[in-house]
Every structure is written in structure tokens, then in C-alpha cells.
Amino acid sequence: MGEITPELTIGNDKATAEALEGMGAHHFQCPVKGFHVDKKNKLISTPAYMLGKRISDVHAGISNMVDALMDMI
């Protein structure tokens, strides 16, 4: 089996993104209400918990991510 290279987002924190890439992931910058879908590895991530200054922003990001998950099912 080949090497797995997950695609994900943690938002826009450079140090954390570099750490992820150092572990073999590919990072995508994304706003608080956004998300990233890695179709090949069936992963969905959102930076909502890392970037959200208000609970409404976190809720929007997570809701958008869950909607994307439901579309995959």
C-alpha cells in the first residue's frame, strides 16, 4: 500500500501548517466558516475551532463541514 498524504486545513496559522506538512500532510488555508474536502482519503476538516472568535462562527464552520459530509454519504 502506498504512502497516504492527507489534505486538511487548520486555518492560517503558519507554524501549525508547517508542522502538519512536516508530518506528511498537505495544508490548505481556509477561513473560519470554510472547510476542506480530501476526496481521495475521505477526510473533511474545518479550522472553525482554531479561528472562531465567536461561537456563531464556529457553528457556521462546523455546520458547513457536516453538510459536506452528508453530501459524501
Distance bins in CASP14 RR format, pairs under 12 A and 6 or more apart:
PFRMAT RR
TARGET T0000
AUTHOR 0000-0000-0000
RMODE 2
METHOD distances of the structure
MODEL  1
2 40 0 0 0 0 0 1 0 0 0 0 0
2 41 0 0 0 0 0 1 0 0 0 0 0
3 23 0 0 0 0 0 1 0 0 0 0 0
3 24 0 0 0 0 1 0 0 0 0 0 0
3 25 0 0 0 0 0 1 0 0 0 0 0
3 41 0 0 0 0 0 1 0 0 0 0 0
4 23 0 0 0 0 0 1 0 0 0 0 0
4 24 0 0 0 0 1 0 0 0 0 0 0
4 25 0 0 0 0 1 0 0 0 0 0 0
4 26 0 0 0 0 0 1 0 0 0 0 0
4 38 0 0 0 0 0 1 0 0 0 0 0
4 40 0 0 0 0 1 0 0 0 0 0 0
4 41 1 0 0 1 0 0 0 0 0 0 0
4 42 0 0 0 0 0 1 0 0 0 0 0
4 43 0 0 0 0 1 0 0 0 0 0 0
5 20 0 0 0 0 0 1 0 0 0 0 0
5 21 0 0 0 0 1 0 0 0 0 0 0
5 22 0 0 0 0 0 1 0 0 0 0 0
5 23 0 0 0 0 0 1 0 0 0 0 0
5 24 1 0 0 1 0 0 0 0 0 0 0
5 25 1 0 0 1 0 0 0 0 0 0 0
5 26 1 0 1 0 0 0 0 0 0 0 0
5 27 0 0 0 0 0 1 0 0 0 0 0
5 38 0 0 0 0 1 0 0 0 0 0 0
5 40 0 0 0 0 1 0 0 0 0 0 0
5 41 1 0 0 1 0 0 0 0 0 0 0
5 43 0 0 0 0 0 1 0 0 0 0 0
6 20 0 0 0 0 1 0 0 0 0 0 0
6 21 0 0 0 0 0 1 0 0 0 0 0
6 23 0 0 0 0 1 0 0 0 0 0 0
6 24 1 0 0 1 0 0 0 0 0 0 0
6 25 1 0 1 0 0 0 0 0 0 0 0
6 26 1 0 0 1 0 0 0 0 0 0 0
6 27 0 0 0 0 1 0 0 0 0 0 0
6 28 0 0 0 0 0 1 0 0 0 0 0
6 36 0 0 0 0 0 1 0 0 0 0 0
6 37 0 0 0 0 0 1 0 0 0 0 0
6 38 1 0 1 0 0 0 0 0 0 0 0
6 39 0 0 0 0 0 1 0 0 0 0 0
6 40 0 0 0 0 1 0 0 0 0 0 0
6 41 1 0 1 0 0 0 0 0 0 0 0
6 42 0 0 0 0 1 0 0 0 0 0 0
6 43 1 0 1 0 0 0 0 0 0 0 0
6 44 0 0 0 0 0 1 0 0 0 0 0
6 45 0 0 0 0 1 0 0 0 0 0 0
7 20 0 0 0 0 0 1 0 0 0 0 0
7 21 0 0 0 0 0 1 0 0 0 0 0
7 24 0 0 0 0 0 1 0 0 0 0 0
7 25 1 0 0 1 0 0 0 0 0 0 0
7 26 1 0 1 0 0 0 0 0 0 0 0
7 27 1 0 0 1 0 0 0 0 0 0 0
7 28 1 0 0 1 0 0 0 0 0 0 0
7 29 0 0 0 0 0 1 0 0 0 0 0
7 30 0 0 0 0 0 1 0 0 0 0 0
7 35 0 0 0 0 0 1 0 0 0 0 0
7 36 1 0 0 1 0 0 0 0 0 0 0
7 37 0 0 0 0 1 0 0 0 0 0 0
7 38 1 1 0 0 0 0 0 0 0 0 0
7 39 0 0 0 0 1 0 0 0 0 0 0
7 40 1 0 0 1 0 0 0 0 0 0 0
7 41 1 0 0 1 0 0 0 0 0 0 0
7 42 0 0 0 0 0 1 0 0 0 0 0
7 43 1 0 0 1 0 0 0 0 0 0 0
7 44 0 0 0 0 1 0 0 0 0 0 0
7 45 0 0 0 0 1 0 0 0 0 0 0
8 16 0 0 0 0 0 1 0 0 0 0 0
8 17 0 0 0 0 1 0 0 0 0 0 0
8 20 1 0 0 1 0 0 0 0 0 0 0
8 21 0 0 0 0 0 1 0 0 0 0 0
8 23 0 0 0 0 0 1 0 0 0 0 0
8 24 0 0 0 0 0 1 0 0 0 0 0
8 25 1 0 1 0 0 0 0 0 0 0 0
8 26 1 0 0 1 0 0 0 0 0 0 0
8 27 1 0 0 1 0 0 0 0 0 0 0
8 28 1 0 0 1 0 0 0 0 0 0 0
8 29 0 0 0 0 0 1 0 0 0 0 0
8 30 0 0 0 0 1 0 0 0 0 0 0
8 35 0 0 0 0 1 0 0 0 0 0 0
8 36 1 0 0 1 0 0 0 0 0 0 0
8 37 0 0 0 0 1 0 0 0 0 0 0
8 38 1 0 0 1 0 0 0 0 0 0 0
8 41 0 0 0 0 1 0 0 0 0 0 0
8 42 0 0 0 0 0 1 0 0 0 0 0
8 43 1 0 0 1 0 0 0 0 0 0 0
8 44 0 0 0 0 1 0 0 0 0 0 0
8 45 1 0 1 0 0 0 0 0 0 0 0
8 46 0 0 0 0 1 0 0 0 0 0 0
8 47 0 0 0 0 1 0 0 0 0 0 0
8 50 0 0 0 0 0 1 0 0 0 0 0
8 65 0 0 0 0 0 1 0 0 0 0 0
9 16 0 0 0 0 0 1 0 0 0 0 0
9 17 0 0 0 0 1 0 0 0 0 0 0
9 20 0 0 0 0 1 0 0 0 0 0 0
9 25 0 0 0 0 1 0 0 0 0 0 0
9 26 0 0 0 0 1 0 0 0 0 0 0
9 27 1 0 0 1 0 0 0 0 0 0 0
9 28 1 0 1 0 0 0 0 0 0 0 0
9 29 1 0 0 1 0 0 0 0 0 0 0
9 30 1 1 0 0 0 0 0 0 0 0 0
9 31 0 0 0 0 1 0 0 0 0 0 0
9 32 0 0 0 0 0 1 0 0 0 0 0
9 33 0 0 0 0 0 1 0 0 0 0 0
9 34 1 0 0 1 0 0 0 0 0 0 0
9 35 1 0 0 1 0 0 0 0 0 0 0
9 36 1 0 1 0 0 0 0 0 0 0 0
9 37 0 0 0 0 1 0 0 0 0 0 0
9 38 0 0 0 0 1 0 0 0 0 0 0
9 43 0 0 0 0 0 1 0 0 0 0 0
9 44 0 0 0 0 1 0 0 0 0 0 0
9 45 1 0 1 0 0 0 0 0 0 0 0
9 46 1 0 0 1 0 0 0 0 0 0 0
9 47 1 0 1 0 0 0 0 0 0 0 0
9 48 0 0 0 0 1 0 0 0 0 0 0
9 49 0 0 0 0 0 1 0 0 0 0 0
9 50 0 0 0 0 1 0 0 0 0 0 0
9 51 0 0 0 0 1 0 0 0 0 0 0
9 61 0 0 0 0 0 1 0 0 0 0 0
9 64 0 0 0 0 0 1 0 0 0 0 0
9 65 0 0 0 0 1 0 0 0 0 0 0
10 16 1 0 1 0 0 0 0 0 0 0 0
10 17 1 0 0 1 0 0 0 0 0 0 0
10 18 0 0 0 0 0 1 0 0 0 0 0
10 19 0 0 0 0 1 0 0 0 0 0 0
10 20 1 0 0 1 0 0 0 0 0 0 0
10 21 0 0 0 0 0 1 0 0 0 0 0
10 25 0 0 0 0 1 0 0 0 0 0 0
10 26 0 0 0 0 0 1 0 0 0 0 0
10 27 1 0 0 1 0 0 0 0 0 0 0
10 28 0 0 0 0 1 0 0 0 0 0 0
10 29 0 0 0 0 1 0 0 0 0 0 0
10 30 0 0 0 0 1 0 0 0 0 0 0
10 32 0 0 0 0 0 1 0 0 0 0 0
10 34 0 0 0 0 0 1 0 0 0 0 0
10 35 0 0 0 0 0 1 0 0 0 0 0
10 36 0 0 0 0 1 0 0 0 0 0 0
10 45 1 0 0 1 0 0 0 0 0 0 0
10 46 0 0 0 0 1 0 0 0 0 0 0
10 47 1 0 1 0 0 0 0 0 0 0 0
10 48 0 0 0 0 0 1 0 0 0 0 0
10 49 0 0 0 0 1 0 0 0 0 0 0
10 50 1 0 1 0 0 0 0 0 0 0 0
10 51 0 0 0 0 1 0 0 0 0 0 0
11 17 1 0 0 1 0 0 0 0 0 0 0
11 20 0 0 0 0 0 1 0 0 0 0 0
11 27 0 0 0 0 1 0 0 0 0 0 0
11 28 0 0 0 0 1 0 0 0 0 0 0
11 29 1 0 1 0 0 0 0 0 0 0 0
11 30 1 0 1 0 0 0 0 0 0 0 0
11 31 1 0 0 1 0 0 0 0 0 0 0
11 32 1 0 0 1 0 0 0 0 0 0 0
11 33 0 0 0 0 0 1 0 0 0 0 0
11 34 0 0 0 0 1 0 0 0 0 0 0
11 35 0 0 0 0 0 1 0 0 0 0 0
11 36 0 0 0 0 1 0 0 0 0 0 0
11 45 0 0 0 0 1 0 0 0 0 0 0
11 46 0 0 0 0 1 0 0 0 0 0 0
11 47 1 1 0 0 0 0 0 0 0 0 0
11 48 0 0 0 0 1 0 0 0 0 0 0
11 49 0 0 0 0 0 1 0 0 0 0 0
11 50 1 0 0 1 0 0 0 0 0 0 0
11 51 1 0 1 0 0 0 0 0 0 0 0
11 52 0 0 0 0 0 1 0 0 0 0 0
11 61 0 0 0 0 0 1 0 0 0 0 0
12 18 0 0 0 0 0 1 0 0 0 0 0
12 27 0 0 0 0 1 0 0 0 0 0 0
12 28 0 0 0 0 0 1 0 0 0 0 0
12 29 1 0 1 0 0 0 0 0 0 0 0
12 30 1 0 0 1 0 0 0 0 0 0 0
12 31 0 0 0 0 1 0 0 0 0 0 0
12 32 0 0 0 0 1 0 0 0 0 0 0
12 34 0 0 0 0 0 1 0 0 0 0 0
12 47 1 0 0 1 0 0 0 0 0 0 0
12 50 0 0 0 0 1 0 0 0 0 0 0
12 51 1 0 0 1 0 0 0 0 0 0 0
12 52 0 0 0 0 0 1 0 0 0 0 0
13 19 0 0 0 0 1 0 0 0 0 0 0
13 20 0 0 0 0 1 0 0 0 0 0 0
13 27 0 0 0 0 1 0 0 0 0 0 0
13 29 0 0 0 0 1 0 0 0 0 0 0
13 30 0 0 0 0 0 1 0 0 0 0 0
13 47 0 0 0 0 1 0 0 0 0 0 0
13 50 1 0 0 1 0 0 0 0 0 0 0
13 51 0 0 0 0 1 0 0 0 0 0 0
14 20 0 0 0 0 0 1 0 0 0 0 0
14 21 0 0 0 0 0 1 0 0 0 0 0
14 27 0 0 0 0 1 0 0 0 0 0 0
14 29 0 0 0 0 1 0 0 0 0 0 0
15 21 0 0 0 0 0 1 0 0 0 0 0
15 22 0 0 0 0 0 1 0 0 0 0 0
15 27 0 0 0 0 0 1 0 0 0 0 0
15 50 0 0 0 0 0 1 0 0 0 0 0
16 22 0 0 0 0 0 1 0 0 0 0 0
16 23 0 0 0 0 0 1 0 0 0 0 0
16 25 0 0 0 0 0 1 0 0 0 0 0
16 27 0 0 0 0 1 0 0 0 0 0 0
16 29 0 0 0 0 0 1 0 0 0 0 0
16 47 0 0 0 0 1 0 0 0 0 0 0
16 50 1 0 0 1 0 0 0 0 0 0 0
16 51 0 0 0 0 0 1 0 0 0 0 0
17 23 0 0 0 0 0 1 0 0 0 0 0
17 24 0 0 0 0 0 1 0 0 0 0 0
17 25 0 0 0 0 1 0 0 0 0 0 0
17 26 0 0 0 0 1 0 0 0 0 0 0
17 27 1 0 1 0 0 0 0 0 0 0 0
17 28 0 0 0 0 1 0 0 0 0 0 0
17 29 1 0 0 1 0 0 0 0 0 0 0
17 30 0 0 0 0 0 1 0 0 0 0 0
17 36 0 0 0 0 0 1 0 0 0 0 0
17 45 0 0 0 0 0 1 0 0 0 0 0
17 47 0 0 0 0 0 1 0 0 0 0 0
17 50 0 0 0 0 0 1 0 0 0 0 0
18 24 0 0 0 0 0 1 0 0 0 0 0
18 25 0 0 0 0 0 1 0 0 0 0 0
18 27 0 0 0 0 1 0 0 0 0 0 0
19 25 0 0 0 0 1 0 0 0 0 0 0
19 27 0 0 0 0 1 0 0 0 0 0 0
20 26 0 0 0 0 1 0 0 0 0 0 0
20 27 1 0 1 0 0 0 0 0 0 0 0
20 28 0 0 0 0 0 1 0 0 0 0 0
20 29 0 0 0 0 0 1 0 0 0 0 0
20 36 0 0 0 0 0 1 0 0 0 0 0
20 45 0 0 0 0 0 1 0 0 0 0 0
20 47 0 0 0 0 0 1 0 0 0 0 0
20 50 0 0 0 0 0 1 0 0 0 0 0
21 27 1 0 1 0 0 0 0 0 0 0 0
21 28 0 0 0 0 0 1 0 0 0 0 0
25 36 0 0 0 0 0 1 0 0 0 0 0
25 38 0 0 0 0 1 0 0 0 0 0 0
25 41 0 0 0 0 1 0 0 0 0 0 0
25 43 0 0 0 0 1 0 0 0 0 0 0
25 45 0 0 0 0 1 0 0 0 0 0 0
26 36 0 0 0 0 1 0 0 0 0 0 0
26 38 0 0 0 0 1 0 0 0 0 0 0
26 40 0 0 0 0 0 1 0 0 0 0 0
26 41 0 0 0 0 0 1 0 0 0 0 0
26 43 0 0 0 0 0 1 0 0 0 0 0
26 45 0 0 0 0 0 1 0 0 0 0 0
27 36 0 0 0 0 1 0 0 0 0 0 0
27 38 0 0 0 0 0 1 0 0 0 0 0
27 45 0 0 0 0 1 0 0 0 0 0 0
27 47 0 0 0 0 0 1 0 0 0 0 0
28 34 0 0 0 0 0 1 0 0 0 0 0
28 35 0 0 0 0 1 0 0 0 0 0 0
28 36 1 0 1 0 0 0 0 0 0 0 0
28 37 0 0 0 0 1 0 0 0 0 0 0
28 38 0 0 0 0 1 0 0 0 0 0 0
28 43 0 0 0 0 0 1 0 0 0 0 0
28 44 0 0 0 0 0 1 0 0 0 0 0
28 45 0 0 0 0 1 0 0 0 0 0 0
28 46 0 0 0 0 0 1 0 0 0 0 0
28 47 0 0 0 0 1 0 0 0 0 0 0
29 36 0 0 0 0 1 0 0 0 0 0 0
29 45 0 0 0 0 0 1 0 0 0 0 0
29 47 0 0 0 0 1 0 0 0 0 0 0
29 50 0 0 0 0 0 1 0 0 0 0 0
29 51 0 0 0 0 0 1 0 0 0 0 0
30 36 1 0 1 0 0 0 0 0 0 0 0
30 37 0 0 0 0 0 1 0 0 0 0 0
30 44 0 0 0 0 0 1 0 0 0 0 0
30 45 0 0 0 0 1 0 0 0 0 0 0
30 46 1 0 0 1 0 0 0 0 0 0 0
30 47 1 0 1 0 0 0 0 0 0 0 0
30 48 0 0 0 0 1 0 0 0 0 0 0
30 50 0 0 0 0 0 1 0 0 0 0 0
30 51 0 0 0 0 1 0 0 0 0 0 0
30 61 0 0 0 0 1 0 0 0 0 0 0
30 64 0 0 0 0 0 1 0 0 0 0 0
30 65 0 0 0 0 0 1 0 0 0 0 0
31 46 0 0 0 0 1 0 0 0 0 0 0
31 47 1 0 0 1 0 0 0 0 0 0 0
31 48 0 0 0 0 1 0 0 0 0 0 0
31 50 0 0 0 0 0 1 0 0 0 0 0
31 51 1 0 0 1 0 0 0 0 0 0 0
31 52 0 0 0 0 1 0 0 0 0 0 0
31 57 0 0 0 0 1 0 0 0 0 0 0
31 60 0 0 0 0 1 0 0 0 0 0 0
31 61 0 0 0 0 1 0 0 0 0 0 0
31 64 0 0 0 0 0 1 0 0 0 0 0
32 46 0 0 0 0 1 0 0 0 0 0 0
32 47 1 0 0 1 0 0 0 0 0 0 0
32 48 1 0 1 0 0 0 0 0 0 0 0
32 49 0 0 0 0 1 0 0 0 0 0 0
32 50 0 0 0 0 1 0 0 0 0 0 0
32 51 1 1 0 0 0 0 0 0 0 0 0
32 52 1 0 1 0 0 0 0 0 0 0 0
32 53 1 0 0 1 0 0 0 0 0 0 0
32 54 0 0 0 0 1 0 0 0 0 0 0
32 55 0 0 0 0 0 1 0 0 0 0 0
32 56 0 0 0 0 0 1 0 0 0 0 0
32 57 1 0 1 0 0 0 0 0 0 0 0
32 58 1 0 0 1 0 0 0 0 0 0 0
32 59 0 0 0 0 0 1 0 0 0 0 0
32 60 1 0 0 1 0 0 0 0 0 0 0
32 61 1 0 0 1 0 0 0 0 0 0 0
32 62 0 0 0 0 0 1 0 0 0 0 0
32 64 0 0 0 0 0 1 0 0 0 0 0
32 65 0 0 0 0 0 1 0 0 0 0 0
33 46 0 0 0 0 1 0 0 0 0 0 0
33 47 0 0 0 0 1 0 0 0 0 0 0
33 48 1 0 0 1 0 0 0 0 0 0 0
33 51 0 0 0 0 1 0 0 0 0 0 0
33 52 0 0 0 0 1 0 0 0 0 0 0
33 53 0 0 0 0 0 1 0 0 0 0 0
33 54 0 0 0 0 0 1 0 0 0 0 0
33 56 0 0 0 0 1 0 0 0 0 0 0
33 57 1 0 0 1 0 0 0 0 0 0 0
33 58 0 0 0 0 1 0 0 0 0 0 0
33 59 0 0 0 0 1 0 0 0 0 0 0
33 60 1 0 1 0 0 0 0 0 0 0 0
33 61 1 0 1 0 0 0 0 0 0 0 0
33 62 0 0 0 0 1 0 0 0 0 0 0
33 63 0 0 0 0 1 0 0 0 0 0 0
33 64 1 0 0 1 0 0 0 0 0 0 0
33 65 0 0 0 0 1 0 0 0 0 0 0
33 67 0 0 0 0 0 1 0 0 0 0 0
34 44 0 0 0 0 0 1 0 0 0 0 0
34 45 0 0 0 0 1 0 0 0 0 0 0
34 46 1 0 1 0 0 0 0 0 0 0 0
34 47 1 0 0 1 0 0 0 0 0 0 0
34 48 1 0 0 1 0 0 0 0 0 0 0
34 50 0 0 0 0 0 1 0 0 0 0 0
34 51 0 0 0 0 1 0 0 0 0 0 0
34 52 0 0 0 0 0 1 0 0 0 0 0
34 57 0 0 0 0 0 1 0 0 0 0 0
34 58 0 0 0 0 0 1 0 0 0 0 0
34 60 0 0 0 0 1 0 0 0 0 0 0
34 61 1 0 1 0 0 0 0 0 0 0 0
34 62 0 0 0 0 1 0 0 0 0 0 0
34 63 0 0 0 0 0 1 0 0 0 0 0
34 64 1 0 1 0 0 0 0 0 0 0 0
34 65 1 0 0 1 0 0 0 0 0 0 0
34 66 0 0 0 0 0 1 0 0 0 0 0
34 67 0 0 0 0 0 1 0 0 0 0 0
34 68 0 0 0 0 1 0 0 0 0 0 0
35 43 0 0 0 0 0 1 0 0 0 0 0
35 44 1 0 1 0 0 0 0 0 0 0 0
35 45 1 0 0 1 0 0 0 0 0 0 0
35 46 1 0 1 0 0 0 0 0 0 0 0
35 47 0 0 0 0 1 0 0 0 0 0 0
35 48 0 0 0 0 1 0 0 0 0 0 0
35 49 0 0 0 0 0 1 0 0 0 0 0
35 51 0 0 0 0 0 1 0 0 0 0 0
35 60 0 0 0 0 0 1 0 0 0 0 0
35 61 1 0 0 1 0 0 0 0 0 0 0
35 62 0 0 0 0 1 0 0 0 0 0 0
35 63 0 0 0 0 1 0 0 0 0 0 0
35 64 1 0 1 0 0 0 0 0 0 0 0
35 65 1 0 1 0 0 0 0 0 0 0 0
35 66 0 0 0 0 1 0 0 0 0 0 0
35 67 0 0 0 0 1 0 0 0 0 0 0
35 68 1 0 1 0 0 0 0 0 0 0 0
35 69 0 0 0 0 1 0 0 0 0 0 0
35 71 0 0 0 0 0 1 0 0 0 0 0
35 72 0 0 0 0 0 1 0 0 0 0 0
36 43 0 0 0 0 1 0 0 0 0 0 0
36 44 1 0 0 1 0 0 0 0 0 0 0
36 45 1 0 1 0 0 0 0 0 0 0 0
36 46 1 0 0 1 0 0 0 0 0 0 0
36 47 0 0 0 0 1 0 0 0 0 0 0
36 48 0 0 0 0 0 1 0 0 0 0 0
36 61 0 0 0 0 0 1 0 0 0 0 0
36 64 0 0 0 0 0 1 0 0 0 0 0
36 65 0 0 0 0 1 0 0 0 0 0 0
36 68 0 0 0 0 1 0 0 0 0 0 0
37 43 1 0 0 1 0 0 0 0 0 0 0
37 44 1 0 1 0 0 0 0 0 0 0 0
37 45 0 0 0 0 1 0 0 0 0 0 0
37 46 0 0 0 0 0 1 0 0 0 0 0
37 64 0 0 0 0 0 1 0 0 0 0 0
37 65 0 0 0 0 1 0 0 0 0 0 0
37 67 0 0 0 0 0 1 0 0 0 0 0
37 68 1 0 1 0 0 0 0 0 0 0 0
37 69 0 0 0 0 1 0 0 0 0 0 0
37 71 0 0 0 0 1 0 0 0 0 0 0
37 72 1 0 0 1 0 0 0 0 0 0 0
38 44 1 0 0 1 0 0 0 0 0 0 0
38 45 1 0 0 1 0 0 0 0 0 0 0
38 68 0 0 0 0 0 1 0 0 0 0 0
38 72 0 0 0 0 0 1 0 0 0 0 0
39 68 0 0 0 0 0 1 0 0 0 0 0
39 71 0 0 0 0 0 1 0 0 0 0 0
39 72 0 0 0 0 1 0 0 0 0 0 0
41 72 0 0 0 0 0 1 0 0 0 0 0
42 68 0 0 0 0 0 1 0 0 0 0 0
42 69 0 0 0 0 1 0 0 0 0 0 0
42 72 1 0 0 1 0 0 0 0 0 0 0
42 73 0 0 0 0 0 1 0 0 0 0 0
43 65 0 0 0 0 0 1 0 0 0 0 0
43 68 0 0 0 0 0 1 0 0 0 0 0
43 69 0 0 0 0 0 1 0 0 0 0 0
43 72 0 0 0 0 0 1 0 0 0 0 0
44 61 0 0 0 0 0 1 0 0 0 0 0
44 62 0 0 0 0 0 1 0 0 0 0 0
44 64 0 0 0 0 1 0 0 0 0 0 0
44 65 1 0 1 0 0 0 0 0 0 0 0
44 66 0 0 0 0 1 0 0 0 0 0 0
44 67 0 0 0 0 1 0 0 0 0 0 0
44 68 1 0 1 0 0 0 0 0 0 0 0
44 69 1 0 1 0 0 0 0 0 0 0 0
44 70 0 0 0 0 0 1 0 0 0 0 0
44 71 0 0 0 0 1 0 0 0 0 0 0
44 72 1 0 0 1 0 0 0 0 0 0 0
44 73 0 0 0 0 0 1 0 0 0 0 0
45 61 0 0 0 0 0 1 0 0 0 0 0
45 62 0 0 0 0 0 1 0 0 0 0 0
45 64 0 0 0 0 0 1 0 0 0 0 0
45 65 1 0 0 1 0 0 0 0 0 0 0
45 68 0 0 0 0 0 1 0 0 0 0 0
45 69 0 0 0 0 0 1 0 0 0 0 0
46 52 0 0 0 0 0 1 0 0 0 0 0
46 57 0 0 0 0 0 1 0 0 0 0 0
46 58 0 0 0 0 1 0 0 0 0 0 0
46 59 0 0 0 0 0 1 0 0 0 0 0
46 60 0 0 0 0 1 0 0 0 0 0 0
46 61 1 0 1 0 0 0 0 0 0 0 0
46 62 1 0 0 1 0 0 0 0 0 0 0
46 63 0 0 0 0 1 0 0 0 0 0 0
46 64 1 0 0 1 0 0 0 0 0 0 0
46 65 1 0 1 0 0 0 0 0 0 0 0
46 66 0 0 0 0 1 0 0 0 0 0 0
46 67 0 0 0 0 0 1 0 0 0 0 0
46 68 0 0 0 0 1 0 0 0 0 0 0
46 69 0 0 0 0 0 1 0 0 0 0 0
47 57 0 0 0 0 0 1 0 0 0 0 0
47 58 0 0 0 0 1 0 0 0 0 0 0
47 60 0 0 0 0 0 1 0 0 0 0 0
47 61 0 0 0 0 1 0 0 0 0 0 0
47 62 0 0 0 0 0 1 0 0 0 0 0
47 64 0 0 0 0 0 1 0 0 0 0 0
47 65 0 0 0 0 1 0 0 0 0 0 0
48 54 0 0 0 0 0 1 0 0 0 0 0
48 55 0 0 0 0 1 0 0 0 0 0 0
48 56 0 0 0 0 0 1 0 0 0 0 0
48 57 1 0 0 1 0 0 0 0 0 0 0
48 58 1 0 1 0 0 0 0 0 0 0 0
48 59 1 0 0 1 0 0 0 0 0 0 0
48 60 1 0 0 1 0 0 0 0 0 0 0
48 61 1 0 1 0 0 0 0 0 0 0 0
48 62 1 0 1 0 0 0 0 0 0 0 0
48 63 0 0 0 0 1 0 0 0 0 0 0
48 64 0 0 0 0 1 0 0 0 0 0 0
48 65 1 0 0 1 0 0 0 0 0 0 0
48 66 0 0 0 0 0 1 0 0 0 0 0
49 55 0 0 0 0 0 1 0 0 0 0 0
49 57 0 0 0 0 0 1 0 0 0 0 0
49 58 1 0 0 1 0 0 0 0 0 0 0
49 59 0 0 0 0 0 1 0 0 0 0 0
49 61 0 0 0 0 1 0 0 0 0 0 0
49 62 1 0 0 1 0 0 0 0 0 0 0
49 65 0 0 0 0 0 1 0 0 0 0 0
50 57 0 0 0 0 0 1 0 0 0 0 0
50 58 0 0 0 0 1 0 0 0 0 0 0
50 61 0 0 0 0 0 1 0 0 0 0 0
50 62 0 0 0 0 0 1 0 0 0 0 0
51 57 1 0 0 1 0 0 0 0 0 0 0
51 58 0 0 0 0 1 0 0 0 0 0 0
51 60 0 0 0 0 0 1 0 0 0 0 0
51 61 0 0 0 0 1 0 0 0 0 0 0
51 62 0 0 0 0 0 1 0 0 0 0 0
52 58 1 0 1 0 0 0 0 0 0 0 0
52 59 0 0 0 0 1 0 0 0 0 0 0
52 60 0 0 0 0 1 0 0 0 0 0 0
52 61 0 0 0 0 1 0 0 0 0 0 0
52 62 0 0 0 0 0 1 0 0 0 0 0
54 60 0 0 0 0 1 0 0 0 0 0 0
54 61 0 0 0 0 0 1 0 0 0 0 0
55 61 0 0 0 0 0 1 0 0 0 0 0
55 62 0 0 0 0 0 1 0 0 0 0 0
55 63 0 0 0 0 0 1 0 0 0 0 0
56 62 0 0 0 0 0 1 0 0 0 0 0
56 63 0 0 0 0 0 1 0 0 0 0 0
57 63 0 0 0 0 0 1 0 0 0 0 0
57 64 0 0 0 0 0 1 0 0 0 0 0
58 64 0 0 0 0 0 1 0 0 0 0 0
58 65 0 0 0 0 0 1 0 0 0 0 0
59 65 0 0 0 0 0 1 0 0 0 0 0
59 66 0 0 0 0 0 1 0 0 0 0 0
60 66 0 0 0 0 0 1 0 0 0 0 0
60 67 0 0 0 0 0 1 0 0 0 0 0
61 67 0 0 0 0 1 0 0 0 0 0 0
61 68 0 0 0 0 0 1 0 0 0 0 0
62 68 0 0 0 0 0 1 0 0 0 0 0
62 69 0 0 0 0 0 1 0 0 0 0 0
63 69 0 0 0 0 0 1 0 0 0 0 0
63 70 0 0 0 0 0 1 0 0 0 0 0
64 70 0 0 0 0 0 1 0 0 0 0 0
64 71 0 0 0 0 0 1 0 0 0 0 0
65 71 0 0 0 0 0 1 0 0 0 0 0
65 72 0 0 0 0 0 1 0 0 0 0 0
66 72 0 0 0 0 0 1 0 0 0 0 0
66 73 0 0 0 0 0 1 0 0 0 0 0
67 73 0 0 0 0 0 1 0 0 0 0 0
END
